[in-house]
């Protein structure tokens, strides 16, 4: 059997790496189209059509990474999957309800009479908002080690608004990249406002995070590598500052460099995710379950890894292919 020489520890690290990759790509790719939904304006029909057109070719495929992440968690770390869903059953259900509402609204807005289109646009917006708030809340509870006390609930609510702001920010940057004219000008405005909220949220979550786990506090503030790790938040805020400058100057650049805000937002996401990964490795559930505690039987994981090394590159390739095909400005939405 392939991969027979891989130890249980190596398998655990491979699967947690695949899980991390899936979560990161989901947060970036589905994050921007969720952010576009959150930013849906209440009345401007042309804006809404153009915003839907900007994510139309991508949004369904972006959710593939969420399916992959949940599948990897169930297959490789079933104890962690069970513990997480037992604690987060209600927000997970609300997240799925939001995703279903988004999907239904996306299709129905194109098929109903114009008099009813606004109702489905409203459903799309609030389905997106329900999804982002649920995901942020789940992240906050996971970070606390699946606690449910008042302190953990407060942190989870902060994380819910922080994740929503992050998705709205990267969604606005996507609109800068894909749209033109008045909508692009509005996207610059949204991006500037969301950038400030995001920066405040990152600061708040970072400081509170240090109070939750002694191991995390020791790693960042007391260990020899702490100073080196501080380069991550410094780089993150340097990128946010640079993005703020770019957003201020780019409208007068004559269409040049419109990819920069989205690229900078992507790097901010990667740095934040890297900080989380370093902080909580080797835990699958912070403070409760390590990789080895929650790992499935090594023989099963060796067998399933054969499929993973085929499936994951295929998903990556078709994702890149789709984005290459639909590169450039989005076309005006037309229904036939």
Secondary structure, DSSP 8 states (H G I E B T S, - for coil): -TTTT--HHHHHHHHHHHHHHHHHHHHHHHHHHHHHHHT--SS-HHHHHHHHHHHTTTHHHHTHHHHHHHHHHHHH-HHHHHHHHHHSHHHHHHHHHHHHHHHHHHHHTTTS-HHHHHHHHHHHHHHHHHHHHHHHHHHHHHHTTS--SHHHHHHHHHHHHHHHHHHHHHHHHHHHHH--HHHHHHHHHHHHHHHHHHHHHHHHHHHHHHHH-HHHHHHHHTSTTHHHHHHHHHHHHHHHHHHHHHHHHGGGSTTTTTTHHHHHHHHHHHHHHHHHHHHHTTEEETTTEEHHHH---HHHHHHHHHHHHHHHHHHHHHHHHHHHHT-SS-------
